[in-house]
Amino acid sequence: MAIGAAFGMNLHSGMESLPGWVYWAIFGGGLVMGLVLRGWVKAPEPVVSVATRPGLLKKK
């Protein structure tokens, strides 16, 4: 749907006279920013070592 909406837009703001590479540059920039955001959100949890949390090894 998003791709269909992007290719089906009728822009009457002067952007239609720009070269074609401008559209692809904006598209690529959005794609890169989306991937960076996805990597930031899905970042792995930091590993908690026993040295920093000595209470984890207490025996009951």
C-alpha positions as CSV (number, residue, x, y, z in Angstrom):
1,M,0.0,0.0,0.0
2,A,2.8,2.4,0.9
3,I,4.6,1.8,-2.3
4,G,1.4,2.2,-4.3
5,A,0.7,5.4,-2.6
6,A,4.2,6.7,-3.2
7,F,4.2,5.9,-6.9
8,G,0.6,7.1,-7.3
9,M,1.1,10.6,-5.9
10,N,0.4,13.6,-8.1
11,L,2.6,16.3,-6.8
12,H,1.9,19.8,-8.0
13,S,4.4,21.7,-5.9
14,G,7.3,22.0,-8.3
15,M,8.9,18.7,-7.4
16,E,7.7,17.1,-10.6
17,S,10.4,19.2,-12.4
18,L,13.2,17.8,-10.3
19,P,15.5,15.1,-11.7
20,G,14.5,11.5,-10.9
21,W,17.4,10.8,-8.7
22,V,16.0,13.2,-6.1
23,Y,13.0,10.9,-5.5
24,W,15.3,7.9,-5.1
25,A,17.6,9.8,-2.8
26,I,14.7,10.7,-0.5
27,F,13.4,7.1,-0.7
28,G,16.8,5.7,0.1
29,G,17.3,8.1,3.0
30,G,13.9,7.1,4.5
31,L,14.9,3.4,4.1
32,V,18.2,3.9,5.8
33,M,16.6,5.9,8.6
34,G,14.0,3.1,9.0
35,L,16.7,0.4,9.2
36,V,18.7,2.5,11.8
37,L,15.6,3.0,13.9
38,R,14.8,-0.8,13.7
39,G,18.3,-1.7,14.8
40,W,18.1,0.8,17.7
41,V,14.7,-0.5,18.9
42,K,15.7,-4.2,18.5
43,A,19.1,-3.7,20.2
44,P,20.0,-6.7,22.3
45,E,19.8,-6.5,26.1
46,P,23.2,-5.9,27.8
47,V,24.6,-9.0,29.4
48,V,24.6,-8.9,33.2
49,S,27.7,-10.6,34.6
50,V,28.0,-12.2,37.9
51,A,30.7,-9.8,38.9
52,T,28.3,-6.9,38.7
53,R,25.4,-8.7,40.4
54,P,26.9,-10.9,43.2
55,G,23.5,-11.5,44.8
56,L,22.6,-13.8,41.9
57,L,24.7,-16.7,43.3
58,K,23.3,-16.8,46.8
59,K,22.3,-20.2,48.0
60,K,19.1,-20.7,49.9
